[in-house]
């Protein structure tokens, strides 16, 4: 079995969600920290062309000077602030001097995630006076990597050929279509005013982000949106996360390759293979965060991880026991929250954590690339 705890949510059976709401102090007591894996969403952006709709009054907007789907000034500030937050949290742990071996940074193959990662690195590793190569320039180059979109199972497993086959089956399955039909009246209303042919939750999901980014840009949304924006649209859009995680194999590809890397990198650190490594940074998208939270059983329904949200998978050694602490920052006003997985403590012993996620780890060939 994938997991023994389930809930029935709006007609579909999914993972149980659970979280502790006790906020942690912003600066960590770092004496027990062994390594931290940080997964974060990119910053504020302009709309993607796939998020626009036929009757969109802003269909031809070019979003100068950024272009479509690109990081905005507000988004750049948001990501820069993530680096500052991590620097505050891990100040003593990282020290004041950047060393190449201490961090590994990986982005998806999108401009907005690459830029977001650069901004996080810029504020996280500001040079001290000995590292400053240009007087007055408080920045130093820190390398990062990315894989092509269609060759990245770690962060873009939802683009695996086999995943796309399964997703199409799931989206049009009788179970999911029955759920869509429960919302037929509101969906027909949205379709009427957008000109969209809405046949799956992904259509609403894309539209949600189109409207969200247009409104944030400063555009006035059309009058028809008042009846459904934002709560109704958001609640429909969130269904897409569960469709994306509908089967065991889909979950394995959506989050399993990432978790496999986290576990392997942790084991290398513990064994002394990579003694200098302290931090793994992953610049990705809101669905990466939502799907990981769902997989770990700690997703708070319903919400969409906002710009700059981040998850910390911290590995500690407390009195000789290696374990994982899961933290989440979604800027809800509660600060960085410590989450609790079902069937494990807030400090989850590493062997138990690995056992709980074992069924999420895929065969290397599953992706189909």
GIPE-V493591 format. One record per backbone hydrogen bond with DSSP energy under -0.5 kcal/mol. NH is the residue of the N-H (numbers start at 1). CO is the residue of the C=O. If there is no record, write none. Layout:
nh=NH co=CO
nh=NH co=CO
This chain:
nh=6 co=4
nh=7 co=14
nh=9 co=7
nh=9 co=12
nh=10 co=8
nh=12 co=9
nh=14 co=7
nh=14 co=12
nh=16 co=5
nh=18 co=297
nh=23 co=21
nh=24 co=336
nh=28 co=26
nh=28 co=89
nh=30 co=28
nh=32 co=29
nh=33 co=30
nh=34 co=315
nh=35 co=315
nh=36 co=278
nh=37 co=313
nh=38 co=36
nh=38 co=280
nh=39 co=37
nh=39 co=311
nh=40 co=38
nh=40 co=282
nh=41 co=309
nh=42 co=284
nh=46 co=70
nh=51 co=48
nh=52 co=49
nh=55 co=194
nh=56 co=53
nh=59 co=56
nh=61 co=58
nh=66 co=63
nh=67 co=63
nh=69 co=47
nh=70 co=67
nh=72 co=44
nh=76 co=72
nh=77 co=73
nh=78 co=74
nh=79 co=75
nh=80 co=76
nh=81 co=77
nh=82 co=78
nh=83 co=79
nh=84 co=80
nh=85 co=81
nh=86 co=82
nh=87 co=83
nh=88 co=84
nh=89 co=85
nh=90 co=86
nh=91 co=88
nh=94 co=90
nh=95 co=91
nh=98 co=96
nh=102 co=99
nh=103 co=100
nh=104 co=279
nh=106 co=281
nh=107 co=145
nh=108 co=283
nh=110 co=108
nh=114 co=110
nh=115 co=111
nh=116 co=112
nh=117 co=113
nh=118 co=114
nh=119 co=115
nh=120 co=116
nh=121 co=117
nh=122 co=118
nh=123 co=119
nh=124 co=120
nh=125 co=121
nh=126 co=123
nh=131 co=128
nh=132 co=128
nh=137 co=134
nh=138 co=136
nh=139 co=137
nh=145 co=105
nh=147 co=107
nh=151 co=148
nh=152 co=149
nh=156 co=152
nh=159 co=156
nh=160 co=157
nh=162 co=367
nh=164 co=160
nh=165 co=161
nh=166 co=162
nh=167 co=163
nh=168 co=164
nh=169 co=165
nh=170 co=166
nh=171 co=167
nh=172 co=168
nh=173 co=170
nh=177 co=173
nh=178 co=174
nh=179 co=175
nh=180 co=176
nh=181 co=177
nh=182 co=178
nh=182 co=179
nh=183 co=179
nh=183 co=180
nh=184 co=181
nh=187 co=183
nh=188 co=184
nh=189 co=185
nh=190 co=186
nh=191 co=187
nh=192 co=188
nh=193 co=189
nh=194 co=190
nh=195 co=191
nh=198 co=196
nh=199 co=197
nh=203 co=200
nh=204 co=200
nh=205 co=201
nh=206 co=202
nh=207 co=203
nh=208 co=204
nh=209 co=205
nh=210 co=206
nh=211 co=207
nh=212 co=208
nh=213 co=209
nh=214 co=210
nh=215 co=211
nh=216 co=212
nh=217 co=213
nh=218 co=214
nh=218 co=215
nh=219 co=214
nh=221 co=219
nh=225 co=222
nh=226 co=223
nh=227 co=224
nh=228 co=225
nh=229 co=225
nh=233 co=228
nh=234 co=230
nh=235 co=231
nh=236 co=232
nh=237 co=233
nh=238 co=234
nh=239 co=235
nh=239 co=236
nh=240 co=237
nh=241 co=238
nh=242 co=238
nh=242 co=239
nh=243 co=239
nh=244 co=240
nh=245 co=241
nh=246 co=243
nh=251 co=247
nh=252 co=248
nh=253 co=249
nh=254 co=250
nh=255 co=251
nh=256 co=251
nh=256 co=252
nh=257 co=252
nh=259 co=255
nh=260 co=256
nh=261 co=257
nh=262 co=258
nh=263 co=259
nh=264 co=260
nh=265 co=261
nh=266 co=262
nh=267 co=263
nh=268 co=264
nh=269 co=265
nh=270 co=266
nh=271 co=267
nh=272 co=268
nh=272 co=269
nh=273 co=268
nh=274 co=268
nh=275 co=272
nh=277 co=274
nh=278 co=102
nh=279 co=102
nh=280 co=36
nh=281 co=104
nh=282 co=38
nh=283 co=106
nh=284 co=40
nh=284 co=282
nh=288 co=285
nh=289 co=285
nh=290 co=286
nh=291 co=287
nh=292 co=288
nh=293 co=289
nh=294 co=290
nh=295 co=291
nh=296 co=292
nh=297 co=294
nh=298 co=293
nh=299 co=293
nh=301 co=299
nh=305 co=303
nh=308 co=42
nh=309 co=306
nh=310 co=329
nh=311 co=39
nh=312 co=327
nh=313 co=37
nh=313 co=311
nh=314 co=312
nh=314 co=325
nh=315 co=35
nh=316 co=314
nh=316 co=323
nh=317 co=32
nh=318 co=316
nh=318 co=321
nh=319 co=317
nh=321 co=318
nh=322 co=320
nh=323 co=316
nh=324 co=348
nh=325 co=314
nh=326 co=339
nh=327 co=312
nh=327 co=325
nh=328 co=337
nh=329 co=310
nh=330 co=328
nh=337 co=328
nh=338 co=22
nh=339 co=326
nh=339 co=337
nh=344 co=341
nh=348 co=324
nh=348 co=346
nh=349 co=347
nh=350 co=322
nh=352 co=349
nh=353 co=349
nh=354 co=350
nh=355 co=351
nh=356 co=352
nh=357 co=353
nh=358 co=354
nh=358 co=355
nh=360 co=357
nh=361 co=357
nh=361 co=358
nh=362 co=360
nh=366 co=363
nh=368 co=365
